[in-house]
Amino acid sequence: MNWIQKYAKNSKTHWQWYKDFFQLAIFRYLITWFAIVPVFAKLLSKIPYEVPIRTSNGFEMILTLALPFHWQLLWLSSLFFVIAFFLYKIFCPNFIIKYPNFYKYLDHNHSPRWMVWEAAEVIKTRSEISKFIDRLSKKQYIKEEKFYLVNEIKPEVENKQTILKFNFNDRTYSLGMPIIKNDEVAENLTLIAEKEIFWEIFGRFASSHYKIRVLISILLLLSSAAFGVVLIENIWAGLLYFFKWIYL
């Protein structure tokens, strides 16, 4: 296992944490800065940093247009952030965006059968299927069937259940919801199963595309580092003006 995989196993790099980060207002301003800086840089490219201004009474003053920080660093910070943001929007699984937790899932008032359709999306990814099968098999929500070839990963709607059958490693498995006991729907067991299966699906999607997640982390670290330098420059410039004001 290389360092990228080891780093990606950290739950703090999983997709759900990036959603909270990108919603912070202070960082979303970086997108605005990324857009407007090239425009102003072009408009002001021919203007000198110091512009002499003469008033009507003959008094002359120098207007300094230089910023108290390197705007190039702030633009670079915004560039890293924008790239990370677009990677997040492109690769973050829709399941994580739509259902950040089980209570949000319940808000959609889905039938328990819907969980089978969501599980089918995990099966289709193939990269996350092994752990998914292992966990649900231990919890006895997936059962092994007599082997036969499944041509299409698509849930089948039956009278009392929606059932998904699929092949993996020369075996056939099935997942059905709601839970049936004594030929009747067991509502309490179904609710428990719905929650358990939800978090297994969530876990598999949250840890998907590990290389992209690591790249986003690196970009955000670079963005934060560049932003930190600009912040220090601003604080330092403010302190210098403050001390000059004191000693005047």
Secondary structure, DSSP 4 states (H G I P E B T S, - for coil): --HHHHHHTSGGGSHHHHHHHHT-HHHHHHHHHHHHHHHHHHHTTTS-SEEEEE-TTS-EEEEE---SS-HHHHHHHHHHHHHHHHHHHHHS-HHHHH-SSHHHHHHTT--TTHHHHHHHHHHHHSTTHHHHHHHHHHTTSEEEE------S---EE-SS-EEEEEEETTEEEEEEES-EETTEE-HHHHHHHHHHHHHHHHHHHHT-SHHHHHHHHHHHHHHHHHHHHHHHHHHHHHHHHHHHHHH-
